[in-house]
Structures are given as structure tokens and as C-alpha cells.
Amino acid sequence: MRHRLAHARGRIDGWFPDREFIMRSQGQVRFLRISTRTQKRAAMGVAVLVLAYVGSIATLAVIRWRDSYDIDALLTRQARVEKADNRVSAYRKNLDGVASDLQRRQDFIEKVTQAHLGKLPRDAKRDETVTNSSGEARRVIDKVSAAVPEAGNLARAEARQIAFVESLTRYADRRAATDAATMRKLGVNPQMLLAARDDGEAMGGPLFALSTNADGSIDPRFARLGASLARMSALDQARSRMPQVLPASIDSISSGFGYRSDPFTRHGSFHPGLDFRGPLGAPIYAAARGVVSFVGQRSGYGNCVEVTHGSGLVTRYAHMSAFRSHVGQQVVAGQTIGAIGSTGRSTGPHLHFEVRINNRPTNPRPFLEARSHVSSKIVRQSAGPAPAAGPAEDSGPDKGSD
């Protein structure tokens, strides 16, 4: 190592040998001698100055680069902030657009509903249990508009939606109440009909749960609407299975329901149906939709067809001359199921028509009166006394017999 240092020092000394300079001035000659040490010191000083200059330039460049970087970063952050502000503004404008679309959709729903169902009731009655959220909705709108002004229109759209749901619930409840009242007048218990429907109908299928909230729950007001619509639909279906058309194309009834003088014995007896006078072979129609449950002969009735309409309701057509239906056949109201005859205990061609609920005969006249297309003449004749002689009649079996 010492040898290397000595060799390096020798090389450096070789770069700076002692030098003499001859200088002439005004005829005089002078000699200027610069030693090796002086040259080294001068070279070192120059090197230090160069290094200091280069360092200062580099430091200034670094400072300027850092300043430029900081400016770029600041501009980038400003651009990001500006972009976020623009997005917030865009979302606020979009909220207004969404609220406007919801209002237009609600207008469409209400107009279409009104066209098919009529004007929905908005008034609350004392005996109804439907909620009225109008007051609470106004408070919610005021509070939301004050806290989040851009969401005010959404709150108004939500209030309209809830008001519509409550109005539709009132409509369903009132229509169901009307159907239930009509059934009670006919001697039918609506609750028994609904219970029989729940117990006797086969149901199934995959589960598709309904919800109105993101957590899977359902708003109680929407759940109430679903229950009201289901009850309305069930009662409407039950009414559709009740007698709704005349079972024969005739304009007179030869014998009414209840007490009468038996045409054979001339003694008092109970007649469990209505007798429709008509020509032999005239068509007999199903009074309501249902399933043919019996085709054959019954004592006193002769050739007989029975149609089951569900929930314990059965219509019976007797004294037929011919059958136009078979057991298990699904029929609709007004469909031909047989022909008028005079089989069984009968004095002439006519149709004996019965309505039975849980195998008990019920006056068919109220069922036919409930339908607007039943002529007032037939209704009046069915309520009057039976003719003394002439029209075809049956004696009718005793109450409750087949």
C-alpha cells in the first residue's frame, strides 16, 4: 500500500515539476520560479472552485425540479378536485332527472289504473284500517328538502307512491267488502268460502320472495296492499263461481222456491228450486263456471246433472231429456250441459233448477237477481205464487233429499 501511495505521489509530482519563467522588462531580465507545492495548491484551489460551481448548479437544478414537481402535483390535485366537483354537480342534476322520471312514471301508472279501475278512493273512512300517510309524508318532504335540497323531488315522488299504494289498498278493501256483503245477502258466508278455498286448492311452485327494501324486508303498507288484493281476488273468484246466467232460455217460471201446493197430491210441500217452463229438447245452460260432478238419475229428479263450483256450492239441473256433458268436464257460465225434458216426478217439459250450499237447498232467485242481465219480468214471476193449473211442474223431493 505504501508503495502504491508513493507511486501515485510521484506521478502527481511529475504533473507539477518546478518551473522557471524568464521575464524581460526595460532591458532587465528576471527569473520567476514556481515550485511544485505552489502549483499543487493552485490546482487544488481551482478544483475546489470548479466543484463548488458544479455543486451550486446541481443544487439549483434540484430545487427547480422539486418546485416544478410540486407545481405539477398541485395542478393534478386541483384537477382531481375540479373533476370530483363536476361529478357531484352531475349527480345532483341526475337526481333531478331521476325524480322527474319517477314523477312521469307515477303519472302513467295512475292514469292507466284509473282507466281500468276508475278513480281510486283517497278519503279515509272510520271503519277502515288503511293508513293515511299524507301528513307524515309532508313532514318527511320538508325535512329531507331542508337537509338534502337536491333530494327533495325524490321525497315528493316517494310520497306520491305511498299515497297511491294506500288508495289502491282502499279500493281493494271496499270492493272486497261489497262482494262480501253481496254474498251474505245470498246466504253465503264469505269467510267459509275463503277457508274452503285455502284448504281445498292444491298449490306449489318455487319461492320468489318479494321485498321493497335493500335488506330484503317489505314495507308494511306494501304488504297490506298485497293482502287486500289477494282477498279481493279470492272473493271475486268466489262470486264468479256463483250462478250468474239463466239456466234456460225462457221468459217464465212455472214454480218458485219454498212452500207450494204439490201438483200430484195437492197438499202443502217444500219446493227446493225454481221450475223453468220450456219446450222439450230446449238447451239447458250452466249457471256458472265449474266442474260437472254428477250425470245420471236421482230419485224424483229423473235425469240430472250437477255442477260443483267450489266452496260447497253446487247447482242441480233435473228432469232432462238428454245429457250434453260428462263427469269431470269443466264448464263455463252459459255452456250447454243438457236438454229440457220431463223425466222423473214431473207433469210436463220443464227444468228444475237448484242451488245448494253444503248440500242444503238455497233460493236461486237472489243469485239471479244479483246479475243485471236477468230480466225484471223473470224476477217478478219467480217471487209470485205458482199458477193453479196448466204449467209443467215437478213435485220436488223433500228438503235435503236427493
C-alpha positions as CSV (number, residue, x, y, z in Angstrom):
1,M,0.0,0.0,0.0
2,R,2.8,2.4,0.9
3,H,4.5,1.6,-2.4
4,R,1.3,2.4,-4.3
5,L,0.9,5.7,-2.4
6,A,4.5,6.6,-3.1
7,H,4.0,5.8,-6.8
8,A,0.8,7.9,-7.0
9,R,2.5,10.8,-5.3
10,G,5.4,10.5,-7.7
11,R,3.1,10.7,-10.6
12,I,1.3,13.8,-9.2
13,D,4.7,15.4,-8.6
14,G,5.5,14.6,-12.2
15,W,2.4,16.7,-13.2
16,F,3.7,19.7,-11.4
17,P,7.6,20.0,-11.8
18,D,9.4,23.1,-10.7
19,R,9.1,25.7,-13.4
20,E,11.1,28.8,-14.2
21,F,9.8,31.7,-16.2
22,I,12.2,34.3,-17.8
23,M,10.8,37.8,-17.9
24,R,12.4,40.8,-19.7
25,S,11.4,44.3,-18.8
26,Q,13.2,47.5,-19.9
27,G,16.4,45.7,-20.7
28,Q,16.4,43.8,-17.5
29,V,16.0,40.0,-17.2
30,R,14.2,38.4,-14.3
31,F,13.7,34.8,-13.5
32,L,10.3,33.6,-11.9
33,R,10.4,30.2,-10.3
34,I,7.2,28.3,-9.3
35,S,7.7,25.4,-7.1
36,T,5.8,22.1,-7.2
37,R,4.0,22.8,-3.9
38,T,2.7,26.2,-5.2
39,Q,1.4,24.6,-8.4
40,K,-0.4,21.9,-6.3
41,R,-2.0,24.5,-4.1
42,A,-3.2,26.5,-7.1
43,A,-4.5,23.4,-8.9
44,M,-6.3,22.4,-5.7
45,G,-7.9,25.8,-5.4
46,V,-9.1,25.8,-8.9
47,A,-10.6,22.3,-8.4
48,V,-12.4,23.4,-5.3
49,L,-13.9,26.4,-7.2
50,V,-15.0,24.2,-10.1
51,L,-16.5,21.7,-7.7
52,A,-18.3,24.5,-5.8
53,Y,-19.7,25.9,-9.0
54,V,-20.9,22.5,-10.3
55,G,-22.5,21.8,-6.9
56,S,-24.3,25.1,-6.8
57,I,-25.6,24.5,-10.4
58,A,-26.7,21.0,-9.4
59,T,-28.4,22.2,-6.2
60,L,-30.2,24.9,-8.2
61,A,-31.4,22.4,-10.7
62,V,-32.7,20.1,-8.0
63,I,-34.5,22.9,-6.3
64,R,-36.1,24.0,-9.6
65,W,-37.1,20.3,-10.3
66,R,-38.7,20.0,-6.9
67,D,-40.6,23.2,-7.4
68,S,-41.8,22.0,-10.8
69,Y,-42.8,18.7,-9.3
70,D,-44.7,20.4,-6.5
71,I,-46.5,22.6,-9.0
72,D,-47.4,19.7,-11.2
73,A,-48.7,17.8,-8.1
74,L,-50.7,20.8,-7.1
75,L,-52.2,21.1,-10.5
76,T,-53.0,17.4,-10.5
77,R,-54.8,17.7,-7.2
78,Q,-56.7,20.8,-8.4
79,A,-57.7,18.9,-11.5
80,R,-58.9,16.0,-9.3
81,V,-60.9,18.3,-7.1
82,E,-62.4,20.0,-10.0
83,K,-63.3,16.7,-11.6
84,A,-65.0,15.5,-8.3
85,D,-66.9,18.8,-8.0
86,N,-68.1,18.3,-11.6
87,R,-69.2,14.8,-10.8
88,V,-71.1,15.9,-7.7
89,S,-72.8,18.6,-9.8
90,A,-73.6,16.0,-12.4
91,Y,-75.1,13.6,-9.8
92,R,-77.2,16.4,-8.4
93,K,-78.5,17.1,-11.9
94,N,-79.1,13.4,-12.3
95,L,-81.1,13.2,-9.1
96,D,-83.4,15.9,-10.5
97,G,-83.6,13.8,-13.7
98,V,-84.4,10.6,-11.8
99,A,-87.0,12.3,-9.7
100,S,-88.6,13.8,-12.9
101,D,-88.7,10.3,-14.5
102,L,-90.3,8.8,-11.4
103,Q,-92.9,11.5,-11.4
104,R,-93.8,10.8,-15.0
105,R,-93.9,7.1,-14.4
106,Q,-96.2,7.6,-11.4
107,D,-98.4,9.7,-13.6
108,F,-98.6,6.9,-16.2
109,I,-99.3,4.3,-13.5
110,E,-102.1,6.3,-12.0
111,K,-103.7,7.2,-15.4
112,V,-103.6,3.6,-16.6
113,T,-105.0,2.3,-13.3
114,Q,-107.8,4.9,-13.3
115,A,-108.7,4.0,-16.9
116,H,-109.2,0.3,-15.9
117,L,-110.4,0.6,-12.2
118,G,-111.9,4.1,-12.1
119,K,-110.8,6.8,-9.7
120,L,-109.1,5.4,-6.7
121,P,-110.5,6.5,-3.3
122,R,-108.3,8.8,-1.3
123,D,-110.7,9.5,1.5
124,A,-110.3,7.5,4.7
125,K,-113.4,6.1,6.4
126,R,-113.9,5.5,10.0
127,D,-114.2,1.7,9.9
128,E,-111.2,1.2,7.6
129,T,-107.7,0.2,8.9
130,V,-105.8,1.5,5.9
131,T,-103.1,4.0,7.0
132,N,-103.1,7.6,5.8
133,S,-99.5,8.8,5.4
134,S,-100.3,12.2,3.9
135,G,-99.4,14.2,7.0
136,E,-96.3,12.3,7.7
137,A,-95.3,12.5,4.1
138,R,-95.4,16.3,4.1
139,R,-93.2,16.4,7.2
140,V,-90.7,14.0,5.5
141,I,-90.6,16.1,2.4
142,D,-89.9,19.3,4.4
143,K,-87.2,17.6,6.5
144,V,-85.5,16.0,3.5
145,S,-85.6,19.2,1.4
146,A,-84.0,21.2,4.3
147,A,-81.3,18.6,4.9
148,V,-80.6,17.5,1.3
149,P,-82.1,20.0,-1.1
150,E,-81.3,18.0,-4.2
151,A,-83.3,15.0,-2.8
152,G,-86.5,17.0,-2.3
153,N,-88.0,15.8,-5.5
154,L,-87.2,12.2,-4.7
155,A,-89.1,12.6,-1.4
156,R,-92.1,14.0,-3.2
157,A,-92.0,11.1,-5.6
158,E,-91.9,8.6,-2.7
159,A,-94.8,10.4,-1.1
160,R,-96.9,10.0,-4.2
161,Q,-96.0,6.4,-4.5
162,I,-97.1,5.7,-0.9
163,A,-100.3,7.6,-1.4
164,F,-101.1,5.6,-4.5
165,V,-100.4,2.3,-2.6
166,E,-102.8,3.4,0.1
167,S,-105.5,4.4,-2.3
168,L,-105.2,1.1,-4.2
169,T,-105.5,-0.7,-0.9
170,R,-108.7,1.2,-0.1
171,Y,-110.1,0.3,-3.5
172,A,-109.3,-3.4,-2.9
173,D,-110.8,-3.4,0.6
174,R,-114.0,-1.7,-0.5
175,R,-114.5,-3.9,-3.5
176,A,-114.0,-7.0,-1.3
177,A,-116.4,-5.6,1.3
178,T,-119.0,-5.1,-1.5
179,D,-118.6,-8.7,-2.7
180,A,-118.8,-10.0,0.9
181,A,-122.0,-8.1,1.5
182,T,-123.5,-9.5,-1.7
183,M,-122.6,-13.0,-0.6
184,R,-124.2,-12.5,2.8
185,K,-127.4,-11.4,1.1
186,L,-127.3,-14.6,-0.8
187,G,-126.9,-16.6,2.4
188,V,-123.3,-17.4,1.8
189,N,-120.6,-16.8,4.5
190,P,-117.6,-15.2,2.8
191,Q,-115.2,-16.5,5.5
192,M,-116.3,-20.0,4.8
193,L,-115.7,-19.5,1.1
194,L,-112.2,-18.2,1.7
195,A,-111.4,-21.0,4.2
196,A,-112.7,-23.7,1.8
197,R,-110.5,-22.2,-0.9
198,D,-107.4,-22.2,1.2
199,D,-108.0,-25.8,2.4
200,G,-109.1,-27.4,-0.9
201,E,-106.9,-25.9,-3.6
202,A,-103.6,-27.5,-4.5
203,M,-100.7,-25.0,-4.6
204,G,-97.0,-25.1,-5.0
205,G,-94.0,-23.8,-7.0
206,P,-90.6,-22.3,-6.5
207,L,-90.2,-19.5,-3.9
208,F,-89.6,-16.0,-5.3
209,A,-89.6,-13.7,-2.2
210,L,-90.8,-10.2,-2.7
211,S,-89.2,-7.2,-0.9
212,T,-89.3,-3.5,-1.1
213,N,-86.1,-2.7,0.8
214,A,-82.5,-3.5,0.2
215,D,-82.3,-5.7,3.3
216,G,-84.9,-8.0,2.0
217,S,-87.8,-6.7,4.1
218,I,-91.1,-5.4,2.9
219,D,-92.8,-2.1,3.8
220,P,-95.9,-2.9,5.9
221,R,-98.0,-0.7,3.6
222,F,-97.0,-2.7,0.6
223,A,-97.6,-6.0,2.5
224,R,-101.1,-4.7,3.4
225,L,-101.7,-3.9,-0.3
226,G,-100.8,-7.5,-1.3
227,A,-103.1,-9.0,1.3
228,S,-106.0,-6.7,0.3
229,L,-105.6,-7.5,-3.4
230,A,-105.4,-11.3,-2.6
231,R,-108.6,-11.1,-0.6
232,M,-110.3,-9.1,-3.3
233,S,-109.2,-11.6,-5.9
234,A,-110.4,-14.6,-3.8
235,L,-113.8,-13.1,-3.3
236,D,-114.1,-12.1,-6.9
237,Q,-113.3,-15.7,-8.0
238,A,-115.9,-17.0,-5.5
239,R,-118.5,-14.7,-6.9
240,S,-117.6,-15.8,-10.4
241,R,-118.5,-19.4,-9.4
242,M,-121.9,-18.4,-8.3
243,P,-125.0,-18.6,-10.6
244,Q,-124.8,-15.7,-12.9
245,V,-126.8,-16.6,-16.0
246,L,-130.3,-18.1,-16.5
247,P,-130.1,-21.9,-16.9
248,A,-132.7,-21.9,-19.7
249,S,-133.8,-19.5,-22.5
250,I,-137.3,-18.9,-21.2
251,D,-139.2,-15.9,-20.0
252,S,-141.4,-17.5,-17.3
253,I,-141.0,-19.5,-14.2
254,S,-143.7,-22.0,-13.5
255,S,-142.9,-22.7,-9.8
256,G,-140.9,-20.8,-7.3
257,F,-138.8,-21.7,-4.3
258,G,-140.4,-22.6,-1.0
259,Y,-143.9,-23.6,0.1
260,R,-146.4,-24.6,-2.6
261,S,-149.2,-27.0,-3.3
262,D,-147.8,-30.2,-4.6
263,P,-149.1,-30.8,-8.3
264,F,-149.7,-34.5,-7.6
265,T,-151.0,-34.7,-4.0
266,R,-152.4,-31.1,-3.8
267,H,-151.1,-30.9,-0.3
268,G,-148.6,-28.4,1.0
269,S,-144.9,-29.2,0.3
270,F,-141.5,-27.6,0.1
271,H,-140.0,-26.9,-3.4
272,P,-136.2,-26.7,-3.2
273,G,-135.7,-24.9,-6.5
274,L,-137.1,-23.0,-9.5
275,D,-139.1,-24.6,-12.4
276,F,-138.4,-23.1,-15.8
277,R,-141.1,-24.0,-18.3
278,G,-139.9,-24.7,-21.8
279,P,-140.2,-26.9,-24.9
280,L,-139.0,-30.4,-25.0
281,G,-135.3,-30.6,-26.1
282,A,-134.6,-26.9,-25.4
283,P,-131.0,-26.3,-24.2
284,I,-130.1,-26.1,-20.5
285,Y,-127.1,-23.9,-19.6
286,A,-124.6,-24.0,-16.8
287,A,-125.5,-21.1,-14.5
288,A,-121.8,-20.5,-13.6
289,R,-118.4,-21.9,-14.3
290,G,-117.5,-25.1,-12.5
291,V,-116.9,-28.9,-12.9
292,V,-119.6,-31.4,-13.7
293,S,-119.7,-33.7,-10.7
294,F,-122.7,-35.9,-11.4
295,V,-124.5,-37.1,-14.6
296,G,-127.3,-39.7,-14.1
297,Q,-130.6,-40.3,-12.4
298,R,-131.7,-39.3,-8.9
299,S,-135.0,-40.2,-7.2
300,G,-137.7,-37.7,-8.0
301,Y,-135.3,-35.7,-10.3
302,G,-135.1,-38.1,-13.2
303,N,-132.2,-37.4,-15.5
304,C,-130.0,-34.9,-13.5
305,V,-126.7,-33.0,-13.9
306,E,-124.8,-31.4,-11.0
307,V,-122.1,-28.8,-11.4
308,T,-119.7,-28.2,-8.5
309,H,-118.5,-24.6,-8.2
310,G,-116.2,-24.9,-5.2
311,S,-116.5,-23.9,-1.6
312,G,-119.6,-26.1,-1.0
313,L,-121.6,-24.5,-3.8
314,V,-123.5,-26.9,-6.3
315,T,-126.1,-26.3,-8.9
316,R,-128.5,-29.0,-9.9
317,Y,-130.4,-29.4,-13.2
318,A,-133.2,-32.0,-13.3
319,H,-135.9,-33.7,-15.5
320,M,-133.6,-33.6,-18.5
321,S,-134.4,-35.3,-21.8
322,A,-130.7,-35.6,-22.8
323,F,-127.3,-35.0,-21.4
324,R,-124.8,-32.7,-23.1
325,S,-122.0,-33.0,-20.5
326,H,-120.0,-35.7,-18.7
327,V,-118.5,-36.1,-15.2
328,G,-115.2,-34.2,-14.8
329,Q,-115.9,-31.7,-17.6
330,Q,-115.1,-28.1,-16.9
331,V,-117.9,-25.8,-18.0
332,V,-118.2,-22.0,-18.2
333,A,-121.3,-19.9,-17.5
334,G,-123.8,-20.3,-20.3
335,Q,-122.4,-23.5,-21.7
336,T,-124.9,-26.2,-22.8
337,I,-125.0,-29.2,-20.4
338,G,-128.3,-30.8,-21.3
339,A,-131.8,-30.5,-22.7
340,I,-135.2,-29.8,-21.2
341,G,-137.4,-32.9,-20.6
342,S,-140.0,-34.4,-18.3
343,T,-138.2,-37.3,-16.7
344,G,-138.7,-38.2,-13.0
345,R,-141.6,-36.8,-11.0
346,S,-142.8,-34.2,-13.5
347,T,-146.1,-33.1,-15.1
348,G,-144.6,-31.8,-18.3
349,P,-141.4,-30.5,-20.0
350,H,-139.5,-28.1,-17.8
351,L,-136.2,-27.5,-16.0
352,H,-136.0,-27.9,-12.2
353,F,-133.0,-25.8,-11.1
354,E,-131.5,-25.8,-7.6
355,V,-128.7,-24.0,-5.8
356,R,-127.2,-26.0,-2.9
357,I,-124.7,-24.7,-0.3
358,N,-123.1,-27.5,1.7
359,N,-125.9,-29.8,0.4
360,R,-128.7,-27.5,1.7
361,P,-131.0,-26.0,-0.9
362,T,-130.9,-22.2,-1.2
363,N,-133.3,-19.9,-3.0
364,P,-131.8,-19.4,-6.5
365,R,-133.7,-16.2,-7.1
366,P,-131.3,-13.9,-5.2
367,F,-128.4,-15.2,-7.2
368,L,-130.2,-14.4,-10.4
369,E,-131.3,-11.0,-9.1
370,A,-127.7,-10.1,-8.4
371,R,-127.0,-10.2,-12.1
372,S,-128.0,-7.1,-14.1
373,H,-128.8,-9.1,-17.2
374,V,-131.6,-11.1,-15.6
375,S,-134.9,-9.6,-16.8
376,S,-137.1,-8.0,-14.3
377,K,-140.1,-10.0,-15.6
378,I,-138.5,-13.3,-14.5
379,V,-137.6,-11.9,-11.1
380,R,-141.2,-10.7,-10.6
381,Q,-142.6,-14.0,-11.7
382,S,-140.2,-16.0,-9.5
383,A,-141.4,-14.1,-6.5
384,G,-145.2,-14.6,-7.2
385,P,-147.4,-17.5,-6.5
386,A,-147.4,-20.6,-8.6
387,P,-150.1,-20.9,-11.3
388,A,-153.1,-23.0,-10.2
389,A,-153.1,-25.3,-13.2
390,G,-151.6,-25.7,-16.7
391,P,-147.8,-25.1,-16.5
392,A,-145.5,-28.1,-16.1
393,E,-144.3,-28.7,-12.6
394,D,-142.5,-31.2,-10.5
395,S,-143.4,-32.3,-7.1
396,G,-139.9,-31.8,-5.8
397,P,-138.3,-34.1,-3.3
398,D,-138.4,-33.3,0.4
399,K,-136.0,-30.8,1.7
400,G,-132.5,-32.1,1.7
401,S,-133.1,-35.3,-0.1
402,D,-131.5,-36.3,-3.4
